[in-house]
């Protein structure tokens, strides 16, 4: 090798490489740099800097050219992303358009992505619940998927660690199914939500209605001021980016924190093609990166690699990382890479009306709502379906302004609208079962704009999901009836998987290298210096929103990785 090549390789060599800068990638960057490692963070999208690059964060409704609605040509050109609830004129800059990264739907799947520094942490729903042992025990109990190699005690300290830094609001409810955390003050209830909580508590011993636990700073602590973040202003336009840092995102929190160490190199516009495996050394040595602007390939090197590209893309990178040693994807001795993918079932909902509490109404906004933790199949298998579901709940009061009026009459109508009755609603959050028939693979012929094979997605609902939807609708109808709600309506959108935006699995953790990809440290069984700590690592999905668990798993894995490096184990 020439001196020129040696010098070039040295310039591109780091202690650690992190692929992705979203929820888990941001945490990997923070932890690795904080422990002294020179860390390269690779992000396939553009740079988005906190505050500076939130162009619509202070835009008023009347200032949008199309009144915050999507243009018809945008909807027509993007039938997939246009289904996402958070995609509108004020946010379209943060979402991947359908043509930008094509994929193959062997079965209908709506893949929602955000390619920029911060990833989907800019637009996420910010719900943050811990798992319990009931969740980790699920696969071992019913035999679907494989047993998790960890339990709640292994991750509990790391939940606390990330909660304190991120800022999580919530109430200590004392529920075994949903462990309490390090909470900031909870959000307030309205009177109808309280009414529902009390009626449910009076009727059921195993069902609870609690305030949601959310990544919003309700009372800033010194650690949040150190990050430059302030109290949440309840603007409820979070997905446009928050200039106050009132909710947790990589952009407002972990990425700037990592940058302050002087140990982070952030390289946007860097599409990771594959991980480089050295057969003589028996380890990964780096990654191949395609510059999204020039299409030029560059190699970067490091002692450890954290793959945090988001679940489906992390599968894609590993599947594309082939060698003589691993012809079917890096670390894939078991043959399970890309298989046993899962998601959350958000198809169903229940709505109703309430004619009580007409002497009260709501005031202001709230970026959160009550939550009903799972109550089915908790202590034993008791239903005709496996696992269970959680549910969201909220109540509000309708109002009407006479916008046909003008002048003083219009102002009066807007300031003092006519109040209607109360409306209530719930949505289902069901656990799906990881199955071998739900898989990801690479297409043999079709490539994306960067010359990388397109991802084939074959994921679908099954009979278990349908039974769960039916039970959710029946039980919430019963609970609504008990609360005195009227005109109860159930719905099943039959939407394709994907709109939950909680894809998981394909690179699952497990105890046995013959049936899993990762060990208890989220470390590839067969390639000890590669760690996967985003949704791809999940053995099962439970019912909780998964991002808090990704954060905790990442911090835990980074702590182990650095210690193992010092001991020469990776």
Secondary structure, DSSP 8 states (H G I E B T S, - for coil): --HHHHHHHHHTEEEEEEE--SHHHHHHHHHHHHTT--EEEE-SSB---TTTT-TTTT--GGGSTTTT---HHHHHH-TTGGGSTT-STTTGGGS--TTTS--EESS-B------BTTGGGGT---B-----HHHHTHHHHH-SS---S--HHHHHHHHHHHHHHH-EE-----BTTB---SEE------HHHHHHHHHHHHH-SS---EE--BSB-SS--HHHHHTT-------S-GGG--TT--B--TTTTHHHHHHHTT-EEEE-SEEEEEEEEETTTTEEEEEEEEETTT--EEEEEEEEEEE-S-HHHHHHHHHT---SS-TTSTT-SSS-TTBS-B-EE--EEEEEEE-S-TT----S--S--EEE---SSSSS--SSSSS-EEEEEEEEEEEE--TT--HHHHHHHHHT-EEEEEEEEEEEEEE----TTSEEEEEEEEE-TTS-EEEEEE----HHHHHHHHHHHHHHHHHHHHTT-EEEEEEE----BTTT---B-SS-B-S-TTT-SB-TTSBBSS-TTEEE-SGGG-S---SS-SHHHHHHHHHHHHHHHHHHHHTT--
